[in-house]
Amino acid sequence: MRKRRQLTEVVNRTAAIAPSDILVFSTFRNEDVRLPYFLKYYREMGVNHFLMVDNDSDDGGREYLAEQPDVSLWSTTASYKKSRFGVDWLNGLQMRYGHRHWCLVVDPDELFVYPFCDSRPIQALTDWLDASSIRSFSAMLIDMYPKGRLDELPYRRGDNPLDIAAWFDAGNYSIKRNPGLKNLWIQGGPRSRMFFQDEPWRAPALNKIPLVKWDRAYAYVSSTHMLLPRGLNLTYDEWGGEKASGALLHTKFLDTFTIKAAEELSRKQHYANSHEYVAYAAGLNENPDLWCKWSEKYINWRQLEILGLMSKGNWA
């Protein structure tokens, strides 16, 4: 709650939020190149309002978002690391504006996919979750990447990043249960095999719970990997069945990533002394090709379900 005071209001349009509106919460820094498609993607999905926190951008993204009629925007120059990597800022906004709303917490490089997303708006999913008394919905983070060097195809502002980063690892994942908070812990994929091959246990976590019917008593603990109260983390079936789940298509690996990784390494504002970005810096010198003979080209959510990376559960 103290960290919420670090936010300066740029434009607040939350008075327009209706009781049934679905909200996106996101924090960003220098993501102007991604923001037009990010808004387009989630507007078409059925999101009603965006609550965004700008962490000291200087690329015009803050000014662009301030002009959008469905965006409320805050800004801060405070430490991303000391806010628990933005979690405290968004927890504060969700406490104030997200209560009793379905809230989706995503980064500008994450595209949420859910069962039947090609034919049903997100409100169809949240209506079903409400009818089923389900309060939280998980989504595995799937790293997307191009075929070839990262710098071969330039990403242009407003384009669909999946037109370039169209490939993913169909397997190569490990999963275990966190005994403390009861969430799953998933690792693997291209970041693990390319940047953490010698220390796979240090690879980034891929388990996320981005969609929650929010209550002001809830809080994210670490990114969207886990929540309190602990019951919100039980998004899996303990008895051998399947619960409905989605995916987050992570489009980090574009030609813009090398510059972004160098910036974040110099800022040292990320988890564990930015060890993830240290690994990226070591592996990005020659713009590596993340594609391999086991890579799959993304088609749709049904493909991800067949591969066991998400599930429609008993939602028909």
Secondary structure, DSSP 8 states (H G I E B T S, - for coil): --GGGG-EEEE--GGG--TT--EEEEEESS-TTTHHHHHHHHHHHT--EEEEEEES--SSHHHHHHT-TTEEEEEE-S-TTTTTTTHHHHHHHIIIIITTSEEEE--TTEEEE-TTTTTS-HHHHHHHHHHTT--EEEEEEEE-B-SSBTTSS---TTS-GGGTS-EEESS-EEEEE-TTT--EEEEEHHHHHHH-TT-GGGS---EEEEEEE--TT-EEEETTTEEESGGGG--S-TTS----BEEEEE---STTHHHHHHHHHHHT-SHHHHHHHHHHHHH-TT--B---TTEEE---HHHHHHTTS-B-TT--
